[in-house]
Amino acid sequence: MHSPLRLPKLSRWLPVLAIALLAGCTIAKPRTDDPLEKFNRGAYKFNDAVDQAVIRPVALGYRKVTNPPVRRSFSDFFTNIRMPVTVANDVLQARPKQALQSTGRFLVNLTLGIGGFFDPASQLGLPIEDNDFGITLARWGAPEGDFLMLPFFGPNTARDVWRLPVDSYFFDPLSLYANNHHYNGLQYLPQAMYLVTLRSRAIDAESFLQSAYDPYVFIRDAYRQQRLYKIYDGNPPVEIIQRMQGLDEQNFDPEELLDQQHQWENKHPDKTGKQQ
């Protein structure tokens, strides 16, 4: 007897569909508090120790054995291979134009760009977009929740943390490849290489972090502002920016913030390039 026809496994998609149906339509106001600061600072200290001991040395070694064109090619490859994450979330956000543009960019670079190691799509005027499930939740009205500094994963929020399992399980080709192949651990090599590429790019921006009088606060606020700009396609409302920066608070004193920064710089001239 013939085996009965099997329907596609829709169970994987049910959580995503449920969220799409139940979500609202207004972006929640950004949070500016940090109720979990004690835990977050501990996680930040742990992540920094791991980075200094393992991740940063590997990234520096990667930069020593490669030149800028090679690093750019690997960066372009990983940006392109993860484009399905952006396309899928564009669809979930009911943004067909952006989904078509990102799909076109993915296909052009995959073919004309020789697997994505080159970026002819940019020369053809196809814009690059970075989207994920955290932004999807934000655009459907999910509240931001507390800021979270997670061990190994870095800055997040209670809303953004859902992008880790959802995007990885449903949309990210690197994660899907690792989950469906078994080569004695070698299946995770593309993901590891992707992380090294990201850390290598961040080395050029380390001076900004080193010059901050409170690196944890710098990373927390920079992360929040970066996510805010992504949620609003790079154009957040002025009142939202003011709220994020604390300009709408009655007791806000920019001179006090500048004074704190100047005091820290005077105590740490070696990290700011200043001489006492």
C-alpha positions as CSV (number, residue, x, y, z in Angstrom):
1,M,0.0,0.0,0.0
2,H,1.1,3.5,-0.7
3,S,2.0,5.6,2.4
4,P,-0.4,8.4,3.0
5,L,0.5,11.9,1.8
6,R,2.3,13.9,4.4
7,L,1.5,17.6,4.8
8,P,4.4,20.0,5.3
9,K,5.5,20.4,8.9
10,L,3.7,23.6,9.8
11,S,4.5,23.2,13.5
12,R,7.8,25.1,13.1
13,W,5.9,28.1,11.8
14,L,3.0,28.2,14.3
15,P,4.8,30.4,16.9
16,V,5.7,32.9,14.2
17,L,2.2,32.9,12.8
18,A,0.7,33.3,16.2
19,I,2.8,36.4,17.0
20,A,1.9,37.9,13.6
21,L,-1.8,37.5,14.3
22,L,-1.8,38.7,17.9
23,A,0.7,41.6,17.6
24,G,-0.4,45.2,17.8
25,C,0.5,48.0,15.5
26,T,2.2,50.7,17.5
27,I,5.9,50.8,18.4
28,A,6.3,51.0,22.2
29,K,8.2,53.9,23.7
30,P,11.9,53.1,24.4
31,R,13.0,52.3,27.9
32,T,15.7,54.4,29.5
33,D,16.0,52.6,32.9
34,D,18.2,49.7,33.8
35,P,16.7,47.7,36.6
36,L,19.0,44.7,36.0
37,E,22.2,46.8,36.0
38,K,23.9,44.8,38.8
39,F,23.5,41.5,36.8
40,N,24.3,43.3,33.5
41,R,27.5,44.7,34.8
42,G,28.6,41.3,36.0
43,A,27.8,39.8,32.6
44,Y,29.6,42.6,30.9
45,K,32.7,42.0,33.0
46,F,32.5,38.3,32.2
47,N,32.1,38.9,28.5
48,D,35.0,41.4,28.5
49,A,37.3,38.9,30.2
50,V,36.4,36.2,27.6
51,D,36.9,38.6,24.8
52,Q,40.3,39.8,26.0
53,A,41.5,36.2,26.7
54,V,40.1,34.4,23.6
55,I,38.0,36.3,21.0
56,R,40.0,39.4,20.5
57,P,43.4,37.6,20.1
58,V,41.8,35.3,17.5
59,A,40.4,38.4,15.7
60,L,43.8,40.1,15.8
61,G,45.4,36.9,14.3
62,Y,42.8,36.9,11.6
63,R,43.7,40.5,10.7
64,K,47.4,39.6,10.6
65,V,47.0,36.8,8.1
66,T,44.5,38.6,5.9
67,N,44.5,41.9,4.0
68,P,41.6,44.4,3.8
69,P,40.3,43.1,0.4
70,V,40.1,39.5,1.8
71,R,38.4,40.6,5.0
72,R,35.9,42.7,3.0
73,S,35.1,39.6,0.8
74,F,34.5,37.4,3.8
75,S,32.4,40.2,5.4
76,D,30.3,40.5,2.2
77,F,29.9,36.8,2.0
78,F,28.5,36.5,5.6
79,T,26.3,39.6,5.1
80,N,24.8,38.1,2.0
81,I,24.4,34.5,3.2
82,R,22.4,35.8,6.2
83,M,20.1,37.9,4.0
84,P,17.2,35.4,4.3
85,V,16.9,36.5,7.9
86,T,16.2,40.0,6.7
87,V,13.8,38.9,3.9
88,A,11.8,36.7,6.3
89,N,11.4,39.4,8.8
90,D,10.4,41.9,6.1
91,V,7.6,39.5,5.2
92,L,6.6,39.2,8.8
93,Q,6.4,43.0,9.0
94,A,4.3,43.2,5.9
95,R,7.0,45.1,4.0
96,P,6.8,43.6,0.5
97,K,9.0,46.3,-1.2
98,Q,11.9,45.8,1.3
99,A,11.5,42.0,1.0
100,L,11.7,42.1,-2.8
101,Q,14.7,44.4,-2.7
102,S,16.6,42.2,-0.2
103,T,15.7,39.1,-2.2
104,G,17.1,40.7,-5.3
105,R,20.2,41.8,-3.5
106,F,20.7,38.3,-2.2
107,L,20.3,36.6,-5.6
108,V,22.5,39.2,-7.4
109,N,25.4,38.8,-5.0
110,L,24.9,35.0,-4.9
111,T,25.3,34.7,-8.7
112,L,27.1,37.8,-10.1
113,G,29.0,38.2,-6.8
114,I,30.4,34.6,-6.9
115,G,28.6,33.2,-3.9
116,G,28.5,36.6,-2.2
117,F,32.2,37.2,-1.9
118,F,31.7,40.4,-4.0
119,D,29.0,43.0,-3.8
120,P,27.7,44.0,-7.3
121,A,24.3,44.6,-5.8
122,S,25.4,47.8,-4.2
123,Q,26.8,49.0,-7.6
124,L,23.4,48.2,-9.1
125,G,21.7,50.4,-6.5
126,L,20.1,47.7,-4.5
127,P,20.1,49.0,-0.8
128,I,21.4,46.8,2.0
129,E,19.1,46.3,4.9
130,D,19.6,44.5,8.3
131,N,16.4,43.1,9.9
132,D,15.7,40.5,12.6
133,F,12.9,39.2,14.7
134,G,13.5,41.7,17.5
135,I,12.7,44.5,15.1
136,T,9.7,42.5,13.9
137,L,8.4,42.4,17.5
138,A,9.0,46.1,18.0
139,R,7.2,47.1,14.8
140,W,4.2,45.0,15.9
141,G,4.0,46.8,19.2
142,A,5.8,44.5,21.6
143,P,7.3,46.4,24.6
144,E,11.1,46.6,24.8
145,G,11.4,45.2,28.3
146,D,14.5,45.3,30.5
147,F,17.9,45.8,29.0
148,L,19.9,42.5,29.2
149,M,23.6,42.0,29.0
150,L,23.8,38.2,28.3
151,P,26.9,36.1,28.9
152,F,28.5,35.3,25.5
153,F,25.7,37.0,23.5
154,G,26.3,40.6,24.7
155,P,23.7,43.4,24.8
156,N,20.0,42.6,24.3
157,T,16.6,43.4,25.6
158,A,13.8,41.2,26.8
159,R,12.2,41.8,23.4
160,D,15.4,41.4,21.3
161,V,16.5,38.2,22.9
162,W,13.8,36.4,21.0
163,R,15.7,36.9,17.7
164,L,18.3,34.5,18.9
165,P,16.1,31.3,18.9
166,V,13.6,32.4,16.3
167,D,16.0,33.7,13.6
168,S,18.4,30.8,14.2
169,Y,15.7,28.1,14.1
170,F,13.7,29.4,11.1
171,F,15.8,31.7,8.9
172,D,19.5,31.8,9.4
173,P,21.3,29.6,6.8
174,L,24.4,29.3,9.0
175,S,22.4,27.9,11.9
176,L,20.3,25.7,9.7
177,Y,23.4,24.2,8.1
178,A,25.0,23.5,11.5
179,N,21.8,22.0,12.9
180,N,21.3,19.6,9.9
181,H,24.9,18.5,9.4
182,H,27.3,16.6,11.6
183,Y,31.0,16.7,10.9
184,N,32.4,16.2,14.4
185,G,31.9,19.8,15.3
186,L,33.2,21.2,12.0
187,Q,29.6,22.1,11.0
188,Y,30.0,25.1,13.4
189,L,33.0,26.4,11.7
190,P,31.1,28.9,9.4
191,Q,29.3,30.3,12.4
192,A,32.7,30.7,14.3
193,M,34.2,32.4,11.2
194,Y,31.3,34.8,11.1
195,L,31.8,35.8,14.7
196,V,35.5,36.3,14.1
197,T,34.7,38.5,11.1
198,L,32.3,40.6,13.3
199,R,34.9,41.0,16.1
200,S,37.6,41.9,13.5
201,R,35.5,44.7,12.2
202,A,34.9,46.0,15.8
203,I,38.6,46.4,16.4
204,D,38.6,49.6,14.4
205,A,36.1,51.1,16.8
206,E,37.7,50.2,20.0
207,S,39.1,53.7,20.6
208,F,35.5,54.9,21.2
209,L,35.0,52.4,24.0
210,Q,38.4,53.0,25.5
211,S,37.7,56.8,25.7
212,A,34.4,56.3,27.5
213,Y,34.5,56.9,31.3
214,D,31.9,54.0,31.8
215,P,32.3,51.4,29.0
216,Y,29.2,49.5,30.2
217,V,27.0,52.6,29.9
218,F,28.5,53.4,26.6
219,I,27.7,50.0,25.1
220,R,24.2,49.9,26.7
221,D,23.2,53.3,25.3
222,A,24.9,52.7,21.9
223,Y,23.0,49.5,21.6
224,R,19.7,51.1,22.5
225,Q,20.2,53.9,20.0
226,Q,21.3,51.5,17.2
227,R,18.2,49.4,17.7
228,L,16.0,52.5,17.8
229,Y,17.4,53.7,14.4
230,K,16.8,50.2,12.9
231,I,13.2,50.1,14.1
232,Y,12.5,53.5,12.5
233,D,14.5,52.8,9.3
234,G,17.1,55.3,10.4
235,N,14.7,58.2,11.0
236,P,13.3,58.0,14.6
237,P,11.0,60.8,15.7
238,V,12.7,63.7,17.5
239,E,10.8,63.1,20.7
240,I,11.9,59.5,20.7
241,I,15.5,60.6,20.4
242,Q,15.1,63.1,23.2
243,R,13.6,60.5,25.4
244,M,16.4,58.0,24.7
245,Q,19.0,60.7,25.4
246,G,17.2,61.9,28.6
247,L,16.7,65.4,27.1
248,D,13.0,65.3,28.2
249,E,13.8,64.9,31.9
250,Q,13.4,68.0,34.0
251,N,16.7,67.3,35.9
252,F,18.8,66.6,32.8
253,D,22.1,68.5,32.9
254,P,24.3,68.1,29.9
255,E,27.1,70.1,31.6
256,E,27.2,67.5,34.4
257,L,27.7,64.7,31.8
258,L,30.4,66.6,30.0
259,D,32.1,67.3,33.4
260,Q,32.1,63.5,34.2
261,Q,33.6,62.7,30.9
262,H,36.3,65.3,31.2
263,Q,37.2,64.2,34.7
264,W,37.6,60.6,33.5
265,E,39.7,61.7,30.5
266,N,42.0,63.7,32.8
267,K,42.5,60.6,35.0
268,H,43.1,58.3,32.0
269,P,45.2,60.2,29.4
270,D,46.7,57.0,28.1
271,K,43.3,55.8,26.8
272,T,42.3,59.1,25.2
273,G,45.6,60.2,23.7
274,K,45.8,63.3,25.9
275,Q,48.9,64.2,27.9
276,Q,48.6,65.6,31.4
